[in-house]
Amino acid sequence: MVKHNNVVPNIHCKKKWHDSTRGPLKVKLNLDQASKKKTRRMARAARAAAIAPRPLQLLRPVVSAQTQRYSSKLRFGKGFTVAELKVAGFSPAYARTVGIAVDLRRTNKCAESLDRNAARLTEYKAKLIVFPKRRGSAKAGDATKEQISAATQATGVLQPMTKVADEIVMAEVTAELKASVAFTQMRLARMETKVAGQRISVLNRAKKD
């Protein structure tokens, strides 16, 4: 018998693995991870061969992560803005045809991101080889026969991010810095803030008198 005022034990330890009267298998297994991985790899290889020499992935912009906590970190975004494409000399419709991701909802909040992604587009434009739509009907901007024969399919991430090391400059420790005590400064600032309202009221009362 259970002592004290406890919950009556009602533990269900039996899993319904298979019961013809209760329908299909109750417990789901995931034993095809290796085969699914191989299937995805073969599908990527087949798609890359079908669209060759066009790259398998699209060119993505470098954006700041969301929220104040992760805003200092950079990551790849969904697509380039219209302003970034305009600086690099692309239209949104044409950019989609040459392997550039476009996001019409995204906007530039600072000139730094605009310049950074415009530079990515300019670098991509310098390496871009545009094949003519039909043989013998080359137009302005299309690649030559030599460029077409030498073209290779890019693999992996297009123009991966390069990590720039932060330059840390150490300040010289002076005698003034050694003499200053941070705890004392905080204590005085806290006391000044505490009596600030009282001092203002005394000054206002003195002006009225």
C-alpha positions as semicolon CSV with decimal commas, in nm:
position;residue;x (nm);y (nm);z (nm)
1;M;0,000;0,000;0,000
2;V;0,125;0,349;-0,086
3;K;0,210;0,559;0,214
4;H;0,120;0,924;0,253
5;N;-0,108;1,126;0,027
6;N;0,070;1,051;-0,303
7;V;-0,063;1,023;-0,656
8;V;-0,202;0,680;-0,736
9;P;0,057;0,513;-0,966
10;N;-0,077;0,474;-1,316
11;I;0,231;0,420;-1,535
12;H;0,186;0,297;-1,891
13;C;0,508;0,114;-1,972
14;K;0,385;-0,079;-2,275
15;K;0,427;0,082;-2,615
16;K;0,178;-0,012;-2,884
17;W;0,436;-0,139;-3,136
18;H;0,191;-0,318;-3,354
19;D;-0,169;-0,409;-3,302
20;S;-0,391;-0,508;-3,593
21;T;-0,700;-0,399;-3,403
22;R;-0,562;-0,051;-3,329
23;G;-0,432;0,044;-3,673
24;P;-0,075;0,087;-3,804
25;L;0,252;0,099;-3,615
26;K;0,240;0,344;-3,325
27;V;0,614;0,396;-3,284
28;K;0,791;0,565;-3,577
29;L;1,152;0,474;-3,655
30;N;1,413;0,660;-3,856
31;L;1,640;0,388;-3,989
32;D;1,687;0,531;-4,340
33;Q;1,918;0,823;-4,260
34;A;2,215;0,682;-4,450
35;S;2,013;0,592;-4,757
36;K;1,834;0,930;-4,760
37;K;2,171;1,106;-4,738
38;K;2,291;0,912;-5,042
39;T;1,967;0,987;-5,227
40;R;2,004;1,362;-5,167
41;R;2,368;1,355;-5,279
42;M;2,280;1,171;-5,600
43;A;1,994;1,413;-5,667
44;R;2,228;1,709;-5,627
45;A;2,480;1,550;-5,863
46;A;2,209;1,479;-6,122
47;R;2,076;1,836;-6,106
48;A;2,429;1,980;-6,130
49;A;2,494;1,770;-6,441
50;A;2,163;1,878;-6,596
51;I;2,226;2,253;-6,556
52;A;2,605;2,242;-6,615
53;P;2,807;2,461;-6,644
54;R;2,564;2,677;-6,445
55;P;2,639;2,667;-6,067
56;L;2,413;2,456;-5,849
57;Q;2,372;2,728;-5,586
58;L;2,272;3,094;-5,616
59;L;2,480;3,391;-5,512
60;R;2,361;3,507;-5,168
61;P;2,421;3,839;-4,989
62;V;2,606;3,878;-4,660
63;V;2,372;4,018;-4,393
64;S;2,376;4,072;-4,018
65;A;2,199;3,820;-3,798
66;Q;1,876;3,913;-3,626
67;T;1,830;4,057;-3,275
68;Q;2,074;4,270;-3,081
69;R;2,246;3,962;-2,940
70;Y;2,360;3,826;-3,278
71;S;2,368;4,147;-3,484
72;S;2,750;4,151;-3,482
73;K;2,762;3,815;-3,664
74;L;2,739;3,786;-4,041
75;R;2,552;3,518;-4,234
76;F;2,416;3,456;-4,582
77;G;2,080;3,617;-4,654
78;K;1,793;3,516;-4,879
79;G;1,859;3,757;-5,165
80;F;1,997;4,093;-5,275
81;T;1,794;4,412;-5,254
82;V;1,692;4,624;-5,552
83;A;1,930;4,901;-5,438
84;E;2,227;4,663;-5,426
85;L;2,145;4,529;-5,772
86;K;2,110;4,882;-5,910
87;V;2,456;4,981;-5,784
88;A;2,612;4,674;-5,950
89;G;2,422;4,734;-6,276
90;F;2,167;4,449;-6,256
91;S;1,793;4,450;-6,287
92;P;1,596;4,211;-6,062
93;A;1,457;4,020;-6,360
94;Y;1,797;3,978;-6,528
95;A;1,974;3,894;-6,199
96;R;1,753;3,590;-6,151
97;T;1,856;3,455;-6,491
98;V;2,229;3,466;-6,413
99;G;2,226;3,287;-6,077
100;I;2,172;3,579;-5,836
101;A;1,916;3,548;-5,555
102;V;1,679;3,846;-5,527
103;D;1,470;3,943;-5,223
104;L;1,225;4,225;-5,296
105;R;1,115;4,251;-4,930
106;R;1,460;4,314;-4,783
107;T;1,583;4,674;-4,743
108;N;1,920;4,827;-4,661
109;K;1,936;4,988;-4,318
110;C;2,294;5,117;-4,352
111;A;2,545;5,209;-4,621
112;E;2,786;4,944;-4,494
113;S;2,565;4,651;-4,598
114;L;2,486;4,822;-4,929
115;D;2,854;4,866;-5,017
116;R;2,946;4,515;-4,898
117;N;2,687;4,338;-5,112
118;A;2,739;4,570;-5,408
119;A;3,107;4,470;-5,399
120;R;3,003;4,101;-5,397
121;L;2,788;4,159;-5,703
122;T;3,064;4,349;-5,883
123;E;3,310;4,067;-5,817
124;Y;3,056;3,811;-5,940
125;K;2,989;4,021;-6,250
126;A;3,360;4,027;-6,336
127;K;3,375;3,644;-6,325
128;L;3,037;3,590;-6,494
129;I;3,030;3,407;-6,828
130;V;2,696;3,446;-7,008
131;F;2,626;3,187;-7,275
132;P;2,427;3,301;-7,582
133;K;2,071;3,172;-7,598
134;R;2,119;3,031;-7,948
135;R;2,425;2,927;-8,140
136;G;2,553;3,196;-8,371
137;S;2,329;3,467;-8,220
138;A;2,566;3,628;-7,970
139;K;2,472;3,974;-7,847
140;A;2,648;4,236;-7,638
141;G;2,761;4,094;-7,304
142;D;2,770;3,731;-7,416
143;A;3,085;3,524;-7,378
144;T;3,322;3,444;-7,662
145;K;3,394;3,093;-7,792
146;E;3,720;3,080;-7,597
147;Q;3,546;3,172;-7,272
148;I;3,270;2,918;-7,333
149;S;3,516;2,636;-7,398
150;A;3,716;2,724;-7,085
151;A;3,411;2,758;-6,857
152;T;3,387;2,522;-6,559
153;Q;3,103;2,461;-6,315
154;A;3,151;2,622;-5,976
155;T;3,084;2,393;-5,680
156;G;3,000;2,471;-5,319
157;V;2,913;2,815;-5,185
158;L;2,964;3,096;-5,434
159;Q;3,209;3,356;-5,300
160;P;3,230;3,229;-4,941
161;M;3,269;3,482;-4,663
162;T;3,624;3,573;-4,565
163;K;3,673;3,624;-4,195
164;V;3,855;3,949;-4,120
165;A;4,061;3,951;-3,802
166;D;3,975;4,235;-3,564
167;E;4,262;4,470;-3,493
168;I;4,295;4,512;-3,116
169;V;4,487;4,819;-3,007
170;M;4,606;4,813;-2,646
171;A;4,588;5,146;-2,467
172;E;4,878;5,263;-2,257
173;V;4,817;5,235;-1,883
174;T;4,883;5,577;-1,733
175;A;4,912;5,689;-1,373
176;E;4,570;5,854;-1,397
177;L;4,410;5,522;-1,492
178;K;4,584;5,346;-1,205
179;A;4,467;5,610;-0,955
180;S;4,101;5,599;-1,062
181;V;3,880;5,354;-0,872
182;A;3,573;5,239;-1,064
183;F;3,381;5,141;-0,749
184;T;3,419;5,490;-0,603
185;Q;3,302;5,652;-0,927
186;M;2,995;5,428;-0,938
187;R;2,912;5,497;-0,573
188;L;2,936;5,874;-0,619
189;A;2,729;5,861;-0,939
190;R;2,461;5,656;-0,761
191;M;2,443;5,907;-0,474
192;E;2,428;6,203;-0,715
193;T;2,139;6,037;-0,899
194;K;1,962;5,964;-0,571
195;V;1,962;6,324;-0,450
196;A;1,919;6,489;-0,792
197;G;1,542;6,524;-0,755
198;Q;1,571;6,670;-0,407
199;R;1,821;6,931;-0,523
200;I;1,598;7,033;-0,814
201;S;1,302;7,080;-0,581
202;V;1,513;7,293;-0,344
203;L;1,628;7,514;-0,634
204;N;1,272;7,558;-0,760
205;R;1,154;7,648;-0,410
206;A;1,435;7,903;-0,379
207;K;1,337;8,066;-0,711
208;K;0,977;8,103;-0,597
209;D;1,084;8,270;-0,273
